[in-house]
């Protein structure tokens, strides 16, 4: 009988903890297995982990807007923060809509601070095994984003020892 009490097997707190650890280990193994399959199909020289301060990331997520008429995506958040050292500045301007969309902007109902923080928690939890996998193989580049594309792109190219004026122009456009 579905939902019947006689078929439920309640776990003790110790049993729940053990089950959770097993589930987490399974998740980590699952991602590593997928990565190993990918590694067998193609040569991966480098994985770039683009990192953004969590407060800036949350602000950008909460600033997302969609035009209810045309479906265009915009972001009303303007990030202008000092770095941890008190001097370095992070600036990411808003991506504002054209005038004909301004009054038609909507926010996803699940774009709340609590939901965004939970999404980030899940992201960190699920990406950690992937990061660890490539870090152990010395194939992971951790790159802290200093701001938007115009600020970040040249610095990323520099970190990769790639200097190409055409790439800078196309990425900043």
N, C-alpha and C positions, 0 to 999 in steps of 0.2 A: 504494500500500500504506500503510495507516494506521500511523503510528508508525515507518515505515521511515526509516533514516538518510539515504537518498538524496533524500528529500523535505523534510528539515529544512534551514532556511537560518539557520545560526548568525550572530548579529550580533556585530560587534566591539564593544568597550566604547564607542567613540564612537557607533556605530550604535544601541546600546541607549539611550545617553543622549539621542540625538536622538529616538528613538521615544517615550521617556518624556516629554520636553518636548512633543511633538506630542499625546500622550494627555492630558497635563494641560491644554494649550490647548484641546483638544476638549471636555474636561469643563467648563472655564470657559465656553466658547462655548455649550455645551448648556444650562447653567443660565441664562445671560443670555438665550438665545433663548426659553426657557420663561417667564422673567420678562417679557420684552417682549410675549409673547403675552398673558400675564395683564394687563399694563398696558393692552393694547388692548381688553380685555373689561370691565375695571372701573377705577374711579379709586382709586388707593391714595394716601392722604394721608400716612400714616406707618407705618413698620415699627418695631416695638420689639424690640430685641435684649436679651433678659434674660441677664445675665451673672452667673456665680457663680464664686467662687474655685475653682481647679481642685482643690486639696486637699479642700475641702468637697464638691465634686461627686463626687470619687472615693470619699470616705468614704460619701456617701449611696448611690452605686451599689453599693458593697460591702455596704451594710446592708440591701439589698432582700431581702425574704422573702415567700414565698407559703405559704398554708395548704394542705397536701396534701389536706385533706378538703373544704373549702368553696371554695378558690380565691381567698380574700381576699388582698389585697396589703398589706404592712406594711413598715415600715422601722425597724430596731433601732438605727440610728446616731443618736447624739446629738452634734450639732455645737455646740461652745462654744469659739470661737476669738477671740483678740484680732486686731484689724486690723493692717495694716502700720504704722500710726502708734503701735501699742502701747496705744492707749486704746479705739478703737472696737471693740465686741464684736459678733460674729456668733453668734446663737443659733438653732438649729433643733432642736426637740425630736424625739425618736423618735416614730414613728407605730406604737404597740404594738398587738398583737392582743388580742382579748378572751381571758379565761382559758381558754375551751374550745379555742382554737387554739394556745396557747403551745407545747404539746408536739408540734405537727404542722407546724411551720415548716420549710420547705426553701429551699435556695438554688439558683439556677440553676447548672448545672455550668460555664457559661461566664462567670459573674460572678467572675472573678479579676482581680487588679490589672493584670496584663499585658494582658488582653483589654479591660478598661475603658479603659486608657490608649490602646490601639490604636483603640477606638471613638471616643474623643475626638479623636485625631489625624485620623481620617477625617472626623469632623464638622467640625473646624476647616478642613480642606482643602476640603471641599465647600461649606461655608457662606461662605467668604471671598469668592467671586465674587458671591454674593447680597448680602452686606454692602457690598461695594465698589460694586455697581450702585446701591443705594439711598443710600449715603453720597454718591456723586457727584451725586445728584439732591436732596441735602439732605432726604431723607425717612427717615433712620435715626436713631432715638433709642437710644443705648447706655445701658442701665440696669443698674447694679451692684446685685444683690440684697443687701440688708443682713442677711437672715436668712430665716425662714419667712414664710408668708403674712401673719400678723398684723403683722409688722414691715415687710414689703415693700409690701403693698397700699396703705396710706395714703401712703407715699412715692412710689409710682408714680403715684397719682392727683395728688399734688402736682406731680410732674414734668410731668404732662400738663395741669396747670391745671384739673383736674376736682375739684370738691369736692361730694361727695354722700354724706351719712350713710347712706343706704340701701345704696349700693354697698359701703361699708366693712363694714356689718353682714353682708351676704350673702357677701362674700369671706372674712370671718374665720370664718364659721360652719363 
